Amino acid sequence: MVTMLGAYPSLEIGPLLDSHEHDLRTILQETLATEAQALDLYRKLLKCIEGQSVTLEEYARQMIYAEELHASEVDKMLRRPANWRKLP
Ligand SMILES: [Fe+2]
């Protein structure tokens, strides 16, 4: 996608975001926060390019779809049994 736009992807490694907390709940909460950040960025991308490139729009939509599923799965893992709603 980056090369399609005439650029070259960076090979730099970003800052490590690990808090070094190793209990499962903390790891899942950090994961959920990361999924939310990714979702926000892909939604911003979609807003920026809407009406300009069908390819980029579809890419952004696919990524939003994937990140929403990821966030949903992590959210389910974080729920305590008492927080599950019963369907009518
Ligand atoms: Fe994800």
PDB file of the backbone (N, CA, C, O) and the ligand in Angstrom, with CONECT records:
HET    LIG  A 101       1
ATOM      1  N   MET A   1       0.831  -1.192   0.000  1.00  0.00           N
ATOM      2  CA  MET A   1       0.000   0.000   0.000  1.00  0.00           C
ATOM      3  C   MET A   1       0.877   1.258   0.000  1.00  0.00           C
ATOM      4  O   MET A   1       0.604   2.215  -0.725  1.00  0.00           O
ATOM      5  N   VAL A   2       1.923   1.243   0.816  1.00  0.00           N
ATOM      6  CA  VAL A   2       2.788   2.428   0.905  1.00  0.00           C
ATOM      7  C   VAL A   2       3.475   2.685  -0.430  1.00  0.00           C
ATOM      8  O   VAL A   2       3.548   3.826  -0.884  1.00  0.00           O
ATOM      9  N   THR A   3       3.984   1.617  -1.062  1.00  0.00           N
ATOM     10  CA  THR A   3       4.673   1.795  -2.343  1.00  0.00           C
ATOM     11  C   THR A   3       3.699   2.220  -3.435  1.00  0.00           C
ATOM     12  O   THR A   3       4.083   2.923  -4.369  1.00  0.00           O
ATOM     13  N   MET A   4       2.419   1.792  -3.322  1.00  0.00           N
ATOM     14  CA  MET A   4       1.406   2.212  -4.295  1.00  0.00           C
ATOM     15  C   MET A   4       1.269   3.730  -4.290  1.00  0.00           C
ATOM     16  O   MET A   4       0.957   4.339  -5.313  1.00  0.00           O
ATOM     17  N   LEU A   5       1.505   4.329  -3.135  1.00  0.00           N
ATOM     18  CA  LEU A   5       1.383   5.776  -2.993  1.00  0.00           C
ATOM     19  C   LEU A   5       2.685   6.499  -3.350  1.00  0.00           C
ATOM     20  O   LEU A   5       2.785   7.720  -3.229  1.00  0.00           O
ATOM     21  N   GLY A   6       3.685   5.718  -3.796  1.00  0.00           N
ATOM     22  CA  GLY A   6       4.942   6.321  -4.222  1.00  0.00           C
ATOM     23  C   GLY A   6       5.941   6.532  -3.110  1.00  0.00           C
ATOM     24  O   GLY A   6       6.934   7.236  -3.296  1.00  0.00           O
ATOM     25  N   ALA A   7       5.700   5.938  -1.959  1.00  0.00           N
ATOM     26  CA  ALA A   7       6.618   6.097  -0.832  1.00  0.00           C
ATOM     27  C   ALA A   7       7.329   4.773  -0.557  1.00  0.00           C
ATOM     28  O   ALA A   7       7.072   3.763  -1.213  1.00  0.00           O
ATOM     29  N   TYR A   8       8.199   4.800   0.396  1.00  0.00           N
ATOM     30  CA  TYR A   8       8.946   3.610   0.769  1.00  0.00           C
ATOM     31  C   TYR A   8       8.687   3.363   2.255  1.00  0.00           C
ATOM     32  O   TYR A   8       8.823   4.283   3.062  1.00  0.00           O
ATOM     33  N   PRO A   9       8.314   2.128   2.631  1.00  0.00           N
ATOM     34  CA  PRO A   9       7.992   1.891   4.048  1.00  0.00           C
ATOM     35  C   PRO A   9       9.209   2.025   4.954  1.00  0.00           C
ATOM     36  O   PRO A   9      10.305   1.579   4.617  1.00  0.00           O
ATOM     37  N   SER A  10       8.996   2.641   6.097  1.00  0.00           N
ATOM     38  CA  SER A  10      10.068   2.787   7.081  1.00  0.00           C
ATOM     39  C   SER A  10      10.389   1.433   7.703  1.00  0.00           C
ATOM     40  O   SER A  10       9.493   0.631   7.969  1.00  0.00           O
ATOM     41  N   LEU A  11      11.640   1.196   7.925  1.00  0.00           N
ATOM     42  CA  LEU A  11      12.063  -0.039   8.602  1.00  0.00           C
ATOM     43  C   LEU A  11      12.448   0.248  10.054  1.00  0.00           C
ATOM     44  O   LEU A  11      12.974  -0.619  10.751  1.00  0.00           O
ATOM     45  N   GLU A  12      12.177   1.483  10.500  1.00  0.00           N
ATOM     46  CA  GLU A  12      12.502   1.837  11.877  1.00  0.00           C
ATOM     47  C   GLU A  12      11.572   1.114  12.846  1.00  0.00           C
ATOM     48  O   GLU A  12      10.410   0.851  12.539  1.00  0.00           O
ATOM     49  N   ILE A  13      12.093   0.811  13.986  1.00  0.00           N
ATOM     50  CA  ILE A  13      11.300   0.171  15.027  1.00  0.00           C
ATOM     51  C   ILE A  13      10.830   1.261  15.985  1.00  0.00           C
ATOM     52  O   ILE A  13      11.632   2.060  16.469  1.00  0.00           O
ATOM     53  N   GLY A  14       9.531   1.289  16.253  1.00  0.00           N
ATOM     54  CA  GLY A  14       8.977   2.297  17.147  1.00  0.00           C
ATOM     55  C   GLY A  14       9.297   1.993  18.599  1.00  0.00           C
ATOM     56  O   GLY A  14       9.933   0.986  18.911  1.00  0.00           O
ATOM     57  N   PRO A  15       8.850   2.870  19.478  1.00  0.00           N
ATOM     58  CA  PRO A  15       9.092   2.650  20.908  1.00  0.00           C
ATOM     59  C   PRO A  15       8.352   1.398  21.401  1.00  0.00           C
ATOM     60  O   PRO A  15       7.264   1.076  20.924  1.00  0.00           O
ATOM     61  N   LEU A  16       8.953   0.714  22.346  1.00  0.00           N
ATOM     62  CA  LEU A  16       8.290  -0.453  22.931  1.00  0.00           C
ATOM     63  C   LEU A  16       7.198   0.025  23.876  1.00  0.00           C
ATOM     64  O   LEU A  16       7.422   0.920  24.691  1.00  0.00           O
ATOM     65  N   LEU A  17       6.028  -0.566  23.766  1.00  0.00           N
ATOM     66  CA  LEU A  17       4.878  -0.098  24.547  1.00  0.00           C
ATOM     67  C   LEU A  17       4.568  -1.016  25.723  1.00  0.00           C
ATOM     68  O   LEU A  17       3.586  -0.815  26.437  1.00  0.00           O
ATOM     69  N   ASP A  18       5.401  -2.012  25.915  1.00  0.00           N
ATOM     70  CA  ASP A  18       5.174  -2.980  26.975  1.00  0.00           C
ATOM     71  C   ASP A  18       5.370  -2.332  28.351  1.00  0.00           C
ATOM     72  O   ASP A  18       6.371  -1.658  28.593  1.00  0.00           O
ATOM     73  N   SER A  19       4.406  -2.546  29.240  1.00  0.00           N
ATOM     74  CA  SER A  19       4.507  -1.972  30.585  1.00  0.00           C
ATOM     75  C   SER A  19       5.301  -2.878  31.518  1.00  0.00           C
ATOM     76  O   SER A  19       5.582  -2.498  32.654  1.00  0.00           O
ATOM     77  N   HIS A  20       5.659  -4.048  31.062  1.00  0.00           N
ATOM     78  CA  HIS A  20       6.377  -5.059  31.845  1.00  0.00           C
ATOM     79  C   HIS A  20       5.547  -5.604  32.995  1.00  0.00           C
ATOM     80  O   HIS A  20       6.077  -6.188  33.940  1.00  0.00           O
ATOM     81  N   GLU A  21       4.239  -5.406  32.903  1.00  0.00           N
ATOM     82  CA  GLU A  21       3.319  -6.058  33.833  1.00  0.00           C
ATOM     83  C   GLU A  21       2.949  -7.388  33.188  1.00  0.00           C
ATOM     84  O   GLU A  21       2.615  -7.435  32.004  1.00  0.00           O
ATOM     85  N   HIS A  22       3.008  -8.447  33.950  1.00  0.00           N
ATOM     86  CA  HIS A  22       2.825  -9.751  33.329  1.00  0.00           C
ATOM     87  C   HIS A  22       1.587 -10.509  33.778  1.00  0.00           C
ATOM     88  O   HIS A  22       1.432 -11.686  33.450  1.00  0.00           O
ATOM     89  N   ASP A  23       0.697  -9.851  34.528  1.00  0.00           N
ATOM     90  CA  ASP A  23      -0.520 -10.592  34.852  1.00  0.00           C
ATOM     91  C   ASP A  23      -1.472 -10.502  33.660  1.00  0.00           C
ATOM     92  O   ASP A  23      -1.488  -9.515  32.923  1.00  0.00           O
ATOM     93  N   LEU A  24      -2.238 -11.529  33.499  1.00  0.00           N
ATOM     94  CA  LEU A  24      -3.057 -11.683  32.293  1.00  0.00           C
ATOM     95  C   LEU A  24      -4.012 -10.516  32.065  1.00  0.00           C
ATOM     96  O   LEU A  24      -4.149 -10.030  30.943  1.00  0.00           O
ATOM     97  N   ARG A  25      -4.668 -10.071  33.128  1.00  0.00           N
ATOM     98  CA  ARG A  25      -5.655  -8.991  32.998  1.00  0.00           C
ATOM     99  C   ARG A  25      -4.983  -7.710  32.490  1.00  0.00           C
ATOM    100  O   ARG A  25      -5.530  -7.025  31.626  1.00  0.00           O
ATOM    101  N   THR A  26      -3.826  -7.392  33.013  1.00  0.00           N
ATOM    102  CA  THR A  26      -3.108  -6.187  32.571  1.00  0.00           C
ATOM    103  C   THR A  26      -2.711  -6.311  31.106  1.00  0.00           C
ATOM    104  O   THR A  26      -2.849  -5.363  30.333  1.00  0.00           O
ATOM    105  N   ILE A  27      -2.218  -7.482  30.734  1.00  0.00           N
ATOM    106  CA  ILE A  27      -1.830  -7.702  29.339  1.00  0.00           C
ATOM    107  C   ILE A  27      -3.036  -7.517  28.417  1.00  0.00           C
ATOM    108  O   ILE A  27      -2.930  -6.889  27.363  1.00  0.00           O
ATOM    109  N   LEU A  28      -4.174  -8.065  28.819  1.00  0.00           N
ATOM    110  CA  LEU A  28      -5.379  -7.933  27.995  1.00  0.00           C
ATOM    111  C   LEU A  28      -5.857  -6.479  27.938  1.00  0.00           C
ATOM    112  O   LEU A  28      -6.305  -6.014  26.890  1.00  0.00           O
ATOM    113  N   GLN A  29      -5.764  -5.767  29.053  1.00  0.00           N
ATOM    114  CA  GLN A  29      -6.167  -4.352  29.057  1.00  0.00           C
ATOM    115  C   GLN A  29      -5.259  -3.527  28.138  1.00  0.00           C
ATOM    116  O   GLN A  29      -5.728  -2.649  27.414  1.00  0.00           O
ATOM    117  N   GLU A  30      -3.956  -3.820  28.179  1.00  0.00           N
ATOM    118  CA  GLU A  30      -3.027  -3.120  27.277  1.00  0.00           C
ATOM    119  C   GLU A  30      -3.350  -3.457  25.822  1.00  0.00           C
ATOM    120  O   GLU A  30      -3.297  -2.597  24.943  1.00  0.00           O
ATOM    121  N   THR A  31      -3.681  -4.711  25.591  1.00  0.00           N
ATOM    122  CA  THR A  31      -4.032  -5.134  24.236  1.00  0.00           C
ATOM    123  C   THR A  31      -5.282  -4.408  23.753  1.00  0.00           C
ATOM    124  O   THR A  31      -5.337  -3.945  22.613  1.00  0.00           O
ATOM    125  N   LEU A  32      -6.286  -4.310  24.627  1.00  0.00           N
ATOM    126  CA  LEU A  32      -7.527  -3.622  24.265  1.00  0.00           C
ATOM    127  C   LEU A  32      -7.262  -2.152  23.944  1.00  0.00           C
ATOM    128  O   LEU A  32      -7.837  -1.604  23.004  1.00  0.00           O
ATOM    129  N   ALA A  33      -6.398  -1.523  24.722  1.00  0.00           N
ATOM    130  CA  ALA A  33      -6.055  -0.116  24.466  1.00  0.00           C
ATOM    131  C   ALA A  33      -5.349   0.024  23.120  1.00  0.00           C
ATOM    132  O   ALA A  33      -5.591   0.981  22.384  1.00  0.00           O
ATOM    133  N   THR A  34      -4.490  -0.916  22.805  1.00  0.00           N
ATOM    134  CA  THR A  34      -3.780  -0.881  21.527  1.00  0.00           C
ATOM    135  C   THR A  34      -4.740  -1.084  20.360  1.00  0.00           C
ATOM    136  O   THR A  34      -4.621  -0.432  19.323  1.00  0.00           O
ATOM    137  N   GLU A  35      -5.690  -1.992  20.542  1.00  0.00           N
ATOM    138  CA  GLU A  35      -6.696  -2.209  19.498  1.00  0.00           C
ATOM    139  C   GLU A  35      -7.514  -0.935  19.290  1.00  0.00           C
ATOM    140  O   GLU A  35      -7.835  -0.584  18.155  1.00  0.00           O
ATOM    141  N   ALA A  36      -7.847  -0.251  20.362  1.00  0.00           N
ATOM    142  CA  ALA A  36      -8.623   0.996  20.256  1.00  0.00           C
ATOM    143  C   ALA A  36      -7.819   2.072  19.522  1.00  0.00           C
ATOM    144  O   ALA A  36      -8.375   2.826  18.723  1.00  0.00           O
ATOM    145  N   GLN A  37      -6.516   2.142  19.792  1.00  0.00           N
ATOM    146  CA  GLN A  37      -5.673   3.122  19.096  1.00  0.00           C
ATOM    147  C   GLN A  37      -5.627   2.818  17.601  1.00  0.00           C
ATOM    148  O   GLN A  37      -5.713   3.720  16.768  1.00  0.00           O
ATOM    149  N   ALA A  38      -5.490   1.537  17.277  1.00  0.00           N
ATOM    150  CA  ALA A  38      -5.448   1.140  15.865  1.00  0.00           C
ATOM    151  C   ALA A  38      -6.772   1.487  15.181  1.00  0.00           C
ATOM    152  O   ALA A  38      -6.790   2.018  14.071  1.00  0.00           O
ATOM    153  N   LEU A  39      -7.869   1.181  15.858  1.00  0.00           N
ATOM    154  CA  LEU A  39      -9.192   1.508  15.306  1.00  0.00           C
ATOM    155  C   LEU A  39      -9.313   2.999  15.032  1.00  0.00           C
ATOM    156  O   LEU A  39      -9.792   3.403  13.972  1.00  0.00           O
ATOM    157  N   ASP A  40      -8.887   3.804  15.970  1.00  0.00           N
ATOM    158  CA  ASP A  40      -8.959   5.261  15.823  1.00  0.00           C
ATOM    159  C   ASP A  40      -8.142   5.713  14.609  1.00  0.00           C
ATOM    160  O   ASP A  40      -8.598   6.551  13.830  1.00  0.00           O
ATOM    161  N   LEU A  41      -6.947   5.164  14.449  1.00  0.00           N
ATOM    162  CA  LEU A  41      -6.099   5.560  13.319  1.00  0.00           C
ATOM    163  C   LEU A  41      -6.713   5.149  11.985  1.00  0.00           C
ATOM    164  O   LEU A  41      -6.685   5.920  11.027  1.00  0.00           O
ATOM    165  N   TYR A  42      -7.267   3.940  11.916  1.00  0.00           N
ATOM    166  CA  TYR A  42      -7.879   3.502  10.658  1.00  0.00           C
ATOM    167  C   TYR A  42      -9.145   4.306  10.350  1.00  0.00           C
ATOM    168  O   TYR A  42      -9.444   4.572   9.186  1.00  0.00           O
ATOM    169  N   ARG A  43      -9.886   4.693  11.388  1.00  0.00           N
ATOM    170  CA  ARG A  43     -11.068   5.547  11.152  1.00  0.00           C
ATOM    171  C   ARG A  43     -10.653   6.931  10.644  1.00  0.00           C
ATOM    172  O   ARG A  43     -11.311   7.516   9.784  1.00  0.00           O
ATOM    173  N   LYS A  44      -9.546   7.440  11.196  1.00  0.00           N
ATOM    174  CA  LYS A  44      -9.026   8.735  10.706  1.00  0.00           C
ATOM    175  C   LYS A  44      -8.556   8.598   9.265  1.00  0.00           C
ATOM    176  O   LYS A  44      -8.786   9.485   8.444  1.00  0.00           O
ATOM    177  N   LEU A  45      -7.890   7.474   8.958  1.00  0.00           N
ATOM    178  CA  LEU A  45      -7.446   7.240   7.581  1.00  0.00           C
ATOM    179  C   LEU A  45      -8.647   7.226   6.643  1.00  0.00           C
ATOM    180  O   LEU A  45      -8.619   7.853   5.584  1.00  0.00           O
ATOM    181  N   LEU A  46      -9.694   6.516   7.030  1.00  0.00           N
ATOM    182  CA  LEU A  46     -10.887   6.433   6.188  1.00  0.00           C
ATOM    183  C   LEU A  46     -11.485   7.819   5.948  1.00  0.00           C
ATOM    184  O   LEU A  46     -11.879   8.146   4.829  1.00  0.00           O
ATOM    185  N   LYS A  47     -11.548   8.627   7.003  1.00  0.00           N
ATOM    186  CA  LYS A  47     -12.081   9.990   6.849  1.00  0.00           C
ATOM    187  C   LYS A  47     -11.227  10.822   5.891  1.00  0.00           C
ATOM    188  O   LYS A  47     -11.749  11.588   5.081  1.00  0.00           O
ATOM    189  N   CYS A  48      -9.908  10.658   5.999  1.00  0.00           N
ATOM    190  CA  CYS A  48      -8.983  11.440   5.166  1.00  0.00           C
ATOM    191  C   CYS A  48      -9.109  11.109   3.687  1.00  0.00           C
ATOM    192  O   CYS A  48      -8.994  11.998   2.844  1.00  0.00           O
ATOM    193  N   ILE A  49      -9.340   9.860   3.364  1.00  0.00           N
ATOM    194  CA  ILE A  49      -9.238   9.459   1.963  1.00  0.00           C
ATOM    195  C   ILE A  49     -10.595   9.157   1.318  1.00  0.00           C
ATOM    196  O   ILE A  49     -10.659   8.816   0.137  1.00  0.00           O
ATOM    197  N   GLU A  50     -11.682   9.282   2.093  1.00  0.00           N
ATOM    198  CA  GLU A  50     -13.001   9.016   1.533  1.00  0.00           C
ATOM    199  C   GLU A  50     -13.236   9.857   0.280  1.00  0.00           C
ATOM    200  O   GLU A  50     -13.026  11.070   0.284  1.00  0.00           O
ATOM    201  N   GLY A  51     -13.670   9.199  -0.785  1.00  0.00           N
ATOM    202  CA  GLY A  51     -13.951   9.884  -2.036  1.00  0.00           C
ATOM    203  C   GLY A  51     -12.737  10.136  -2.907  1.00  0.00           C
ATOM    204  O   GLY A  51     -12.868  10.668  -4.010  1.00  0.00           O
ATOM    205  N   GLN A  52     -11.545   9.759  -2.428  1.00  0.00           N
ATOM    206  CA  GLN A  52     -10.320  10.012  -3.193  1.00  0.00           C
ATOM    207  C   GLN A  52      -9.698   8.751  -3.769  1.00  0.00           C
ATOM    208  O   GLN A  52      -9.085   8.780  -4.836  1.00  0.00           O
ATOM    209  N   SER A  53      -9.863   7.630  -3.047  1.00  0.00           N
ATOM    210  CA  SER A  53      -9.252   6.385  -3.513  1.00  0.00           C
ATOM    211  C   SER A  53     -10.074   5.206  -3.008  1.00  0.00           C
ATOM    212  O   SER A  53     -10.142   4.957  -1.804  1.00  0.00           O
ATOM    213  N   VAL A  54     -10.695   4.487  -3.930  1.00  0.00           N
ATOM    214  CA  VAL A  54     -11.478   3.318  -3.550  1.00  0.00           C
ATOM    215  C   VAL A  54     -10.567   2.263  -2.913  1.00  0.00           C
ATOM    216  O   VAL A  54     -10.968   1.586  -1.967  1.00  0.00           O
ATOM    217  N   THR A  55      -9.357   2.127  -3.426  1.00  0.00           N
ATOM    218  CA  THR A  55      -8.406   1.140  -2.886  1.00  0.00           C
ATOM    219  C   THR A  55      -8.095   1.431  -1.418  1.00  0.00           C
ATOM    220  O   THR A  55      -8.136   0.538  -0.571  1.00  0.00           O
ATOM    221  N   LEU A  56      -7.784   2.687  -1.136  1.00  0.00           N
ATOM    222  CA  LEU A  56      -7.462   3.046   0.250  1.00  0.00           C
ATOM    223  C   LEU A  56      -8.691   2.972   1.151  1.00  0.00           C
ATOM    224  O   LEU A  56      -8.591   2.588   2.316  1.00  0.00           O
ATOM    225  N   GLU A  57      -9.849   3.339   0.610  1.00  0.00           N
ATOM    226  CA  GLU A  57     -11.076   3.224   1.400  1.00  0.00           C
ATOM    227  C   GLU A  57     -11.319   1.768   1.781  1.00  0.00           C
ATOM    228  O   GLU A  57     -11.626   1.462   2.933  1.00  0.00           O
ATOM    229  N   GLU A  58     -11.179   0.878   0.810  1.00  0.00           N
ATOM    230  CA  GLU A  58     -11.408  -0.539   1.088  1.00  0.00           C
ATOM    231  C   GLU A  58     -10.384  -1.082   2.074  1.00  0.00           C
ATOM    232  O   GLU A  58     -10.717  -1.870   2.959  1.00  0.00           O
ATOM    233  N   TYR A  59      -9.135  -0.653   1.913  1.00  0.00           N
ATOM    234  CA  TYR A  59      -8.092  -1.060   2.861  1.00  0.00           C
ATOM    235  C   TYR A  59      -8.460  -0.606   4.276  1.00  0.00           C
ATOM    236  O   TYR A  59      -8.392  -1.389   5.223  1.00  0.00           O
ATOM    237  N   ALA A  60      -8.851   0.671   4.411  1.00  0.00           N
ATOM    238  CA  ALA A  60      -9.199   1.203   5.730  1.00  0.00           C
ATOM    239  C   ALA A  60     -10.399   0.458   6.312  1.00  0.00           C
ATOM    240  O   ALA A  60     -10.416   0.134   7.499  1.00  0.00           O
ATOM    241  N   ARG A  61     -11.391   0.191   5.483  1.00  0.00           N
ATOM    242  CA  ARG A  61     -12.584  -0.531   5.966  1.00  0.00           C
ATOM    243  C   ARG A  61     -12.229  -1.949   6.418  1.00  0.00           C
ATOM    244  O   ARG A  61     -12.704  -2.415   7.453  1.00  0.00           O
ATOM    245  N   GLN A  62     -11.401  -2.618   5.642  1.00  0.00           N
ATOM    246  CA  GLN A  62     -10.990  -3.979   6.020  1.00  0.00           C
ATOM    247  C   GLN A  62     -10.223  -3.980   7.342  1.00  0.00           C
ATOM    248  O   GLN A  62     -10.396  -4.867   8.177  1.00  0.00           O
ATOM    249  N   MET A  63      -9.375  -2.971   7.511  1.00  0.00           N
ATOM    250  CA  MET A  63      -8.599  -2.895   8.747  1.00  0.00           C
ATOM    251  C   MET A  63      -9.506  -2.554   9.937  1.00  0.00           C
ATOM    252  O   MET A  63      -9.320  -3.078  11.036  1.00  0.00           O
ATOM    253  N   ILE A  64     -10.489  -1.673   9.709  1.00  0.00           N
ATOM    254  CA  ILE A  64     -11.448  -1.343  10.772  1.00  0.00           C
ATOM    255  C   ILE A  64     -12.225  -2.595  11.155  1.00  0.00           C
ATOM    256  O   ILE A  64     -12.418  -2.874  12.338  1.00  0.00           O
ATOM    257  N   TYR A  65     -12.665  -3.337  10.167  1.00  0.00           N
ATOM    258  CA  TYR A  65     -13.382  -4.599  10.411  1.00  0.00           C
ATOM    259  C   TYR A  65     -12.512  -5.550  11.258  1.00  0.00           C
ATOM    260  O   TYR A  65     -12.974  -6.111  12.252  1.00  0.00           O
ATOM    261  N   ALA A  66     -11.272  -5.715  10.853  1.00  0.00           N
ATOM    262  CA  ALA A  66     -10.379  -6.632  11.579  1.00  0.00           C
ATOM    263  C   ALA A  66     -10.136  -6.150  13.003  1.00  0.00           C
ATOM    264  O   ALA A  66     -10.171  -6.945  13.943  1.00  0.00           O
ATOM    265  N   GLU A  67      -9.891  -4.851  13.169  1.00  0.00           N
ATOM    266  CA  GLU A  67      -9.592  -4.328  14.509  1.00  0.00           C
ATOM    267  C   GLU A  67     -10.823  -4.368  15.415  1.00  0.00           C
ATOM    268  O   GLU A  67     -10.702  -4.574  16.623  1.00  0.00           O
ATOM    269  N   GLU A  68     -12.009  -4.169  14.829  1.00  0.00           N
ATOM    270  CA  GLU A  68     -13.223  -4.283  15.651  1.00  0.00           C
ATOM    271  C   GLU A  68     -13.392  -5.723  16.154  1.00  0.00           C
ATOM    272  O   GLU A  68     -13.791  -5.950  17.296  1.00  0.00           O
ATOM    273  N   LEU A  69     -13.085  -6.679  15.288  1.00  0.00           N
ATOM    274  CA  LEU A  69     -13.161  -8.079  15.728  1.00  0.00           C
ATOM    275  C   LEU A  69     -12.128  -8.373  16.817  1.00  0.00           C
ATOM    276  O   LEU A  69     -12.432  -9.031  17.812  1.00  0.00           O
ATOM    277  N   HIS A  70     -10.906  -7.879  16.617  1.00  0.00           N
ATOM    278  CA  HIS A  70      -9.868  -8.093  17.622  1.00  0.00           C
ATOM    279  C   HIS A  70     -10.283  -7.502  18.967  1.00  0.00           C
ATOM    280  O   HIS A  70     -10.179  -8.155  20.006  1.00  0.00           O
ATOM    281  N   ALA A  71     -10.755  -6.253  18.930  1.00  0.00           N
ATOM    282  CA  ALA A  71     -11.154  -5.579  20.172  1.00  0.00           C
ATOM    283  C   ALA A  71     -12.297  -6.340  20.840  1.00  0.00           C
ATOM    284  O   ALA A  71     -12.330  -6.478  22.063  1.00  0.00           O
ATOM    285  N   SER A  72     -13.224  -6.826  20.035  1.00  0.00           N
ATOM    286  CA  SER A  72     -14.357  -7.574  20.575  1.00  0.00           C
ATOM    287  C   SER A  72     -13.894  -8.859  21.276  1.00  0.00           C
ATOM    288  O   SER A  72     -14.388  -9.205  22.349  1.00  0.00           O
ATOM    289  N   GLU A  73     -12.948  -9.550  20.657  1.00  0.00           N
ATOM    290  CA  GLU A  73     -12.448 -10.785  21.259  1.00  0.00           C
ATOM    291  C   GLU A  73     -11.724 -10.501  22.581  1.00  0.00           C
ATOM    292  O   GLU A  73     -11.903 -11.224  23.561  1.00  0.00           O
ATOM    293  N   VAL A  74     -10.925  -9.467  22.599  1.00  0.00           N
ATOM    294  CA  VAL A  74     -10.201  -9.131  23.828  1.00  0.00           C
ATOM    295  C   VAL A  74     -11.186  -8.680  24.905  1.00  0.00           C
ATOM    296  O   VAL A  74     -11.049  -9.040  26.074  1.00  0.00           O
ATOM    297  N   ASP A  75     -12.175  -7.892  24.499  1.00  0.00           N
ATOM    298  CA  ASP A  75     -13.200  -7.434  25.443  1.00  0.00           C
ATOM    299  C   ASP A  75     -13.903  -8.632  26.076  1.00  0.00           C
ATOM    300  O   ASP A  75     -14.158  -8.642  27.280  1.00  0.00           O
ATOM    301  N   LYS A  76     -14.212  -9.636  25.266  1.00  0.00           N
ATOM    302  CA  LYS A  76     -14.876 -10.837  25.810  1.00  0.00           C
ATOM    303  C   LYS A  76     -13.982 -11.546  26.824  1.00  0.00           C
ATOM    304  O   LYS A  76     -14.458 -12.049  27.843  1.00  0.00           O
ATOM    305  N   MET A  77     -12.680 -11.579  26.532  1.00  0.00           N
ATOM    306  CA  MET A  77     -11.744 -12.235  27.462  1.00  0.00           C
ATOM    307  C   MET A  77     -11.662 -11.493  28.790  1.00  0.00           C
ATOM    308  O   MET A  77     -11.398 -12.095  29.831  1.00  0.00           O
ATOM    309  N   LEU A  78     -11.890 -10.177  28.747  1.00  0.00           N
ATOM    310  CA  LEU A  78     -11.794  -9.370  29.965  1.00  0.00           C
ATOM    311  C   LEU A  78     -13.068  -9.389  30.809  1.00  0.00           C
ATOM    312  O   LEU A  78     -13.043  -9.042  31.990  1.00  0.00           O
ATOM    313  N   ARG A  79     -14.180  -9.796  30.196  1.00  0.00           N
ATOM    314  CA  ARG A  79     -15.445  -9.780  30.939  1.00  0.00           C
ATOM    315  C   ARG A  79     -15.451 -10.813  32.053  1.00  0.00           C
ATOM    316  O   ARG A  79     -14.962 -11.933  31.908  1.00  0.00           O
ATOM    317  N   ARG A  80     -16.008 -10.401  33.136  1.00  0.00           N
ATOM    318  CA  ARG A  80     -16.203 -11.343  34.243  1.00  0.00           C
ATOM    319  C   ARG A  80     -17.565 -11.999  34.022  1.00  0.00           C
ATOM    320  O   ARG A  80     -18.455 -11.383  33.436  1.00  0.00           O
ATOM    321  N   PRO A  81     -17.738 -13.221  34.477  1.00  0.00           N
ATOM    322  CA  PRO A  81     -18.993 -13.947  34.211  1.00  0.00           C
ATOM    323  C   PRO A  81     -20.241 -13.134  34.565  1.00  0.00           C
ATOM    324  O   PRO A  81     -21.249 -13.224  33.865  1.00  0.00           O
ATOM    325  N   ALA A  82     -20.189 -12.355  35.624  1.00  0.00           N
ATOM    326  CA  ALA A  82     -21.372 -11.584  36.040  1.00  0.00           C
ATOM    327  C   ALA A  82     -21.695 -10.466  35.056  1.00  0.00           C
ATOM    328  O   ALA A  82     -22.813  -9.951  35.062  1.00  0.00           O
ATOM    329  N   ASN A  83     -20.738 -10.077  34.208  1.00  0.00           N
ATOM    330  CA  ASN A  83     -20.948  -8.969  33.273  1.00  0.00           C
ATOM    331  C   ASN A  83     -21.507  -9.406  31.922  1.00  0.00           C
ATOM    332  O   ASN A  83     -21.728  -8.579  31.038  1.00  0.00           O
ATOM    333  N   TRP A  84     -21.732 -10.693  31.770  1.00  0.00           N
ATOM    334  CA  TRP A  84     -22.319 -11.158  30.515  1.00  0.00           C
ATOM    335  C   TRP A  84     -23.821 -10.917  30.574  1.00  0.00           C
ATOM    336  O   TRP A  84     -24.477 -11.260  31.558  1.00  0.00           O
ATOM    337  N   ARG A  85     -24.355 -10.329  29.522  1.00  0.00           N
ATOM    338  CA  ARG A  85     -25.792 -10.077  29.444  1.00  0.00           C
ATOM    339  C   ARG A  85     -26.480 -11.304  28.883  1.00  0.00           C
ATOM    340  O   ARG A  85     -25.961 -11.999  28.009  1.00  0.00           O
ATOM    341  N   LYS A  86     -27.663 -11.545  29.413  1.00  0.00           N
ATOM    342  CA  LYS A  86     -28.480 -12.632  28.850  1.00  0.00           C
ATOM    343  C   LYS A  86     -29.336 -12.042  27.751  1.00  0.00           C
ATOM    344  O   LYS A  86     -29.946 -10.986  27.923  1.00  0.00           O
ATOM    345  N   LEU A  87     -29.379 -12.718  26.634  1.00  0.00           N
ATOM    346  CA  LEU A  87     -30.238 -12.262  25.537  1.00  0.00           C
ATOM    347  C   LEU A  87     -31.684 -12.610  25.878  1.00  0.00           C
ATOM    348  O   LEU A  87     -31.956 -13.650  26.477  1.00  0.00           O
ATOM    349  N   PRO A  88     -32.618 -11.720  25.488  1.00  0.00           N
ATOM    350  CA  PRO A  88     -34.036 -12.000  25.806  1.00  0.00           C
ATOM    351  C   PRO A  88     -34.529 -13.236  25.069  1.00  0.00           C
ATOM    352  O   PRO A  88     -35.689 -13.620  25.214  1.00  0.00           O
TER     353      PRO A  88
HETATM  354 FE   LIG A 101      -5.684  -5.837  16.077  1.00  0.00          FE2+
END
